[in-house]
Amino acid sequence: MEIRDLRYFCLTAELEHVSKAAEKLGVSQPFLTKVIGQLENELGTPLFDNVGRRIKLNRYGEVFYERAKKILADIEGLMDEIDDMLGRQEKVINFLSDTAGYTSDIMLEYKKAFPENMMSITYDKRDRIIEAITTGSADYALCTPPITEDESKMIKTEIVYEDCGCVLLPPGHRLIGKGPLDLSALEGEPLVTSPKGAGVRNNLELIFESCGYVPNVVCESNDMDLLIKAVLGGLGFAFMPHRLINDPHLRPYCAEISAPKIRAQIGLSCNKNNFYGKSAEEFRDFIKTFFDALKDRA
C-alpha cells in the first residue's frame, strides 16, 4: 500500500466515479481500477458498492476513507512544517467564490495584510465549487447561499456575513428618491444581474419565487463593475449589496427595499479533513476579520 494509492482511492471515493477520477488524476480507467482492486485485495474486502452508474463507499470503505484522509493530511502537514523550517515559500491559497461582489476587495486587502503570501482567487459555479472543496483541490470557498454539510459531509461552513440588498437605478429613473421600494414597484423594469447559477442570482430567485415576482432580465454578467456601468448607462436596474449606499458616487442612484427584504447569508467553506498550514490559517482569520469590518461599517 503506497501513499499514491491512498490519494487515488480518496479522490475516487469523493467523486463516486472511476472514470471521472481517472480523468482528473491523468491515468487510465483500467489502471485506477487495478489500484483500487489491489487495495481491496490487501484489505480483504470490497470498499465500494455499485449504485446505478456510480459507486459509493460501503461501511468498510467509509472507515478506510476516514483514516486514509487523516494519513494524507498528516503527510501534507509534515511537508509544510519542513518547508517552513527550511524557509521555503508557502503554498498558494486556492480560493473559490460564487459571488463577485467581494472578491476584488478581498484580494487587495489580503495582499496588503500578507504581502508575502500567495493567493489564487477564482469565480466558479456552485456545483464545481462543492466538488473542488470535497476533493481538496481548493482550500476555501465563499458562497451564497452558504454550502451546507448536507451537500457533502466533508464540508465545514461558517457563516461570516449577512448582507442586505438595495436597488441601483439608472440616472433619471422615475423611482429615484421614492424609496424604500417594494418589488411590485419594479415589475416589468429591465433588470441587469448575474447569470443563473451565480450566488447572488440563486438568492434572488428564491425571493422572486416566494413573492411571485417575474424579472425582466436584459443583461447578465458576473462582473460587478460591468453591471454598475450597465445601470449607470441606462440599460436597467440592479440588485446590489447594501454597502453601495455608502459610496458617494452611487448613493444618489440607490434605493432601499421595503418588502420582501433582499437578504443573503455568506458562508466560508473548507474541507474538515484537509490539513491547513500557517498561511491557510492566516487566510481564514483574515476573511473573518474582513467581514467583521463590513459589519462594523454597516
C-alpha positions as CSV (number, residue, x, y, z in Angstrom):
1,M,0.0,0.0,0.0
2,E,1.5,3.3,-1.1
3,I,0.7,7.0,-0.4
4,R,-0.2,7.3,-4.1
5,D,-2.8,4.5,-3.7
6,L,-4.4,6.3,-0.8
7,R,-4.7,9.5,-2.9
8,Y,-6.2,7.7,-5.8
9,F,-8.7,5.9,-3.6
10,C,-9.8,9.1,-1.7
11,L,-10.4,11.0,-5.0
12,T,-12.4,8.1,-6.4
13,A,-14.5,8.0,-3.2
14,E,-15.1,11.8,-3.3
15,L,-16.2,11.8,-7.0
16,E,-18.0,8.5,-6.7
17,H,-17.0,7.7,-10.3
18,V,-13.9,5.8,-11.5
19,S,-13.8,7.4,-15.0
20,K,-14.1,11.0,-13.6
21,A,-11.4,10.2,-11.0
22,A,-9.1,8.7,-13.6
23,E,-9.5,11.8,-15.9
24,K,-8.7,14.2,-13.0
25,L,-5.7,12.1,-12.0
26,G,-4.4,11.8,-15.5
27,V,-4.4,8.0,-15.5
28,S,-6.3,5.4,-17.5
29,Q,-9.5,3.9,-16.0
30,P,-8.2,0.3,-16.1
31,F,-5.1,1.4,-14.2
32,L,-7.1,3.2,-11.5
33,T,-9.5,0.2,-11.3
34,K,-6.4,-2.0,-10.8
35,V,-5.0,0.2,-8.0
36,I,-8.4,0.1,-6.1
37,G,-8.6,-3.7,-6.7
38,Q,-5.2,-4.2,-5.2
39,L,-6.2,-2.1,-2.1
40,E,-9.3,-4.2,-1.7
41,N,-7.3,-7.5,-2.1
42,E,-4.8,-6.3,0.5
43,L,-7.6,-5.4,3.0
44,G,-9.6,-8.5,2.2
45,T,-12.9,-6.7,1.5
46,P,-14.6,-4.6,-1.2
47,L,-14.7,-0.9,-0.4
48,F,-17.3,0.3,-2.8
49,D,-20.9,-0.7,-3.8
50,N,-22.3,-0.1,-7.3
51,V,-25.2,2.4,-7.2
52,G,-26.5,2.8,-10.8
53,R,-23.7,4.2,-12.9
54,R,-21.9,5.5,-9.8
55,I,-20.0,3.8,-7.0
56,K,-20.4,4.6,-3.3
57,L,-18.3,3.7,-0.2
58,N,-19.7,0.8,1.8
59,R,-19.2,0.7,5.6
60,Y,-15.7,-0.7,5.3
61,G,-14.8,1.9,2.7
62,E,-16.1,4.7,4.9
63,V,-13.8,3.6,7.7
64,F,-10.9,3.2,5.4
65,Y,-11.6,6.6,3.7
66,E,-11.7,8.5,7.1
67,R,-8.3,7.0,8.2
68,A,-6.7,7.5,4.7
69,K,-7.7,11.2,4.6
70,K,-6.1,11.6,8.1
71,I,-2.9,10.0,6.9
72,L,-2.8,12.2,3.8
73,A,-3.4,15.3,5.9
74,D,-0.7,14.3,8.3
75,I,1.8,13.8,5.5
76,E,0.9,17.2,4.0
77,G,1.3,18.8,7.4
78,L,4.7,17.2,7.8
79,M,5.8,18.5,4.4
80,D,4.5,22.0,5.2
81,E,6.4,22.0,8.5
82,I,9.7,21.0,6.9
83,D,9.1,23.7,4.2
84,D,8.6,26.3,6.9
85,M,11.7,25.2,8.8
86,L,13.7,25.5,5.6
87,G,12.3,28.9,4.7
88,R,10.6,27.7,1.6
89,Q,7.7,29.6,0.1
90,E,4.3,28.9,1.5
91,K,1.9,27.1,-0.8
92,V,-0.7,29.2,-2.8
93,I,-4.1,29.6,-1.2
94,N,-6.7,28.4,-3.7
95,F,-9.9,30.3,-3.0
96,L,-13.2,29.9,-4.9
97,S,-16.2,32.1,-4.9
98,D,-19.7,32.2,-6.5
99,T,-20.3,35.9,-5.5
100,A,-18.3,38.5,-7.3
101,G,-19.3,41.4,-5.0
102,Y,-16.4,41.0,-2.6
103,T,-13.6,39.2,-4.4
104,S,-11.7,42.2,-5.6
105,D,-11.7,43.9,-2.2
106,I,-10.7,40.6,-0.6
107,M,-7.7,40.2,-3.0
108,L,-6.5,43.8,-2.4
109,E,-6.9,43.8,1.4
110,Y,-5.3,40.3,1.7
111,K,-2.2,41.4,-0.2
112,K,-1.9,44.5,1.9
113,A,-2.1,42.4,5.1
114,F,0.1,39.5,3.9
115,P,2.3,40.7,1.0
116,E,4.5,37.6,1.1
117,N,1.6,35.2,0.9
118,M,0.2,33.9,-2.4
119,M,-3.5,33.6,-3.3
120,S,-5.3,32.4,-6.3
121,I,-9.0,33.5,-6.4
122,T,-11.4,32.1,-9.0
123,Y,-15.1,32.6,-9.6
124,D,-17.0,29.4,-10.3
125,K,-20.4,27.8,-10.1
126,R,-21.7,26.1,-7.0
127,D,-21.5,22.5,-8.2
128,R,-17.9,22.8,-9.2
129,I,-17.0,24.6,-6.0
130,I,-18.5,21.8,-3.9
131,E,-16.5,19.2,-5.9
132,A,-13.3,21.3,-5.5
133,I,-13.7,21.6,-1.7
134,T,-14.7,17.9,-1.4
135,T,-11.6,16.7,-3.3
136,G,-9.2,19.2,-1.7
137,S,-8.3,21.0,-5.0
138,A,-9.5,24.3,-3.4
139,D,-8.7,25.4,0.1
140,Y,-11.6,27.7,0.8
141,A,-14.8,28.8,-0.8
142,L,-17.1,31.8,-0.3
143,C,-20.7,31.0,-1.3
144,T,-24.2,32.4,-1.0
145,P,-26.4,30.8,-0.1
146,P,-23.8,29.0,2.2
147,I,-22.9,25.4,1.3
148,T,-24.3,23.1,4.0
149,E,-22.9,19.9,5.3
150,D,-25.9,18.1,3.9
151,E,-24.4,18.7,0.4
152,S,-21.2,17.0,1.4
153,K,-20.2,15.5,4.7
154,M,-16.7,16.6,4.2
155,I,-17.5,20.3,4.0
156,K,-17.5,22.6,7.0
157,T,-19.1,26.0,6.7
158,E,-19.1,29.1,8.9
159,I,-21.5,32.0,8.3
160,V,-19.2,35.1,8.0
161,Y,-21.7,37.7,6.9
162,E,-25.3,38.5,6.3
163,D,-25.8,41.1,3.5
164,C,-28.8,43.3,2.9
165,G,-29.5,44.3,-0.6
166,C,-30.5,47.6,-2.2
167,V,-31.6,48.7,-5.7
168,L,-29.3,50.6,-8.0
169,L,-31.3,52.7,-10.5
170,P,-30.3,54.4,-13.8
171,P,-29.8,58.2,-13.7
172,G,-33.1,60.0,-14.2
173,H,-35.2,56.9,-13.3
174,R,-38.8,57.7,-12.1
175,L,-38.2,55.8,-8.8
176,I,-35.1,57.7,-7.7
177,G,-35.8,59.4,-4.4
178,K,-39.1,57.4,-3.9
179,G,-37.7,54.5,-1.8
180,P,-38.0,52.3,0.2
181,L,-39.3,50.3,-2.8
182,D,-41.5,47.2,-2.9
183,L,-40.7,44.6,-5.6
184,S,-44.1,45.4,-7.1
185,A,-42.8,48.9,-8.0
186,L,-40.1,47.2,-10.1
187,E,-42.5,44.9,-12.0
188,G,-41.6,44.9,-15.7
189,E,-38.5,47.1,-15.3
190,P,-35.4,45.9,-17.2
191,L,-33.0,44.1,-14.8
192,V,-29.3,43.6,-15.2
193,T,-28.0,40.8,-12.9
194,S,-25.6,37.9,-12.5
195,P,-26.3,34.7,-14.6
196,K,-28.2,31.6,-13.4
197,G,-26.1,29.5,-11.0
198,A,-24.3,32.6,-9.5
199,G,-24.6,33.1,-5.8
200,V,-26.5,36.4,-6.0
201,R,-28.8,35.1,-8.6
202,N,-29.5,32.0,-6.5
203,N,-30.6,34.2,-3.6
204,L,-32.7,36.5,-5.8
205,E,-34.5,33.6,-7.5
206,L,-35.6,32.2,-4.1
207,I,-37.0,35.6,-3.2
208,F,-38.7,36.1,-6.6
209,E,-40.3,32.7,-6.4
210,S,-41.6,33.3,-2.9
211,C,-43.4,36.5,-3.9
212,G,-44.4,35.7,-7.5
213,Y,-42.1,38.3,-9.0
214,V,-41.1,37.7,-12.6
215,P,-37.9,39.5,-13.5
216,N,-37.3,41.1,-16.9
217,V,-33.6,40.2,-17.3
218,V,-31.9,42.1,-20.1
219,C,-28.3,41.6,-19.3
220,E,-26.2,39.1,-17.3
221,S,-22.7,39.3,-16.1
222,N,-20.5,38.1,-13.2
223,D,-18.5,41.3,-13.4
224,M,-20.0,43.7,-10.7
225,D,-18.2,46.7,-12.2
226,L,-19.8,45.9,-15.6
227,L,-23.2,45.6,-14.0
228,I,-22.8,49.0,-12.3
229,K,-21.7,50.6,-15.6
230,A,-24.7,49.0,-17.4
231,V,-27.1,50.6,-14.8
232,L,-25.5,54.0,-15.0
233,G,-25.6,53.7,-18.8
234,G,-29.4,53.3,-18.6
235,L,-29.6,49.6,-19.5
236,G,-31.7,48.7,-16.5
237,F,-31.7,48.5,-12.7
238,A,-29.8,46.0,-10.5
239,F,-30.0,44.4,-7.0
240,M,-26.7,45.3,-5.3
241,P,-25.0,44.8,-1.9
242,H,-26.3,47.4,0.6
243,R,-22.8,48.8,1.2
244,L,-23.0,50.6,-2.2
245,I,-25.2,53.1,-0.4
246,N,-22.0,54.3,1.4
247,D,-20.4,55.1,-2.0
248,P,-20.9,58.9,-2.5
249,H,-20.8,58.4,-6.3
250,L,-23.6,55.7,-6.3
251,R,-25.7,56.8,-3.3
252,P,-27.9,59.2,-5.4
253,Y,-29.0,56.2,-7.5
254,C,-29.5,53.7,-4.7
255,A,-32.9,52.9,-3.1
256,E,-33.7,50.8,0.0
257,I,-36.0,47.8,-0.5
258,S,-39.1,47.6,1.8
259,A,-40.6,44.1,1.4
260,P,-39.6,41.5,0.9
261,K,-36.1,42.3,2.2
262,I,-33.3,41.2,-0.1
263,R,-31.0,39.3,2.4
264,A,-28.2,36.9,1.8
265,Q,-26.0,34.8,4.1
266,I,-22.4,34.3,3.0
267,G,-20.5,31.2,4.2
268,L,-16.8,30.4,4.2
269,S,-16.4,26.7,3.5
270,C,-13.5,24.2,3.7
271,N,-12.9,20.5,3.9
272,K,-12.7,19.5,7.5
273,N,-10.4,16.5,6.7
274,N,-7.7,18.6,5.0
275,F,-4.6,19.9,6.6
276,Y,-4.4,23.7,6.8
277,G,-0.9,25.2,7.3
278,K,0.1,28.6,8.6
279,S,-0.8,30.6,5.5
280,A,-4.2,28.9,5.2
281,E,-5.0,29.6,8.9
282,E,-4.0,33.2,8.4
283,F,-6.3,33.4,5.4
284,R,-9.2,32.0,7.3
285,D,-8.7,34.6,10.1
286,F,-8.3,37.3,7.5
287,I,-11.7,36.5,5.9
288,K,-13.4,36.7,9.3
289,T,-11.7,40.0,10.1
290,F,-12.6,41.4,6.6
291,F,-16.3,40.7,7.1
292,D,-16.3,41.8,10.7
293,A,-15.1,45.1,9.5
294,L,-18.0,45.3,7.0
295,K,-20.4,44.6,9.8
296,D,-19.0,47.5,11.8
297,R,-19.4,49.9,8.9
298,A,-22.9,48.7,8.1
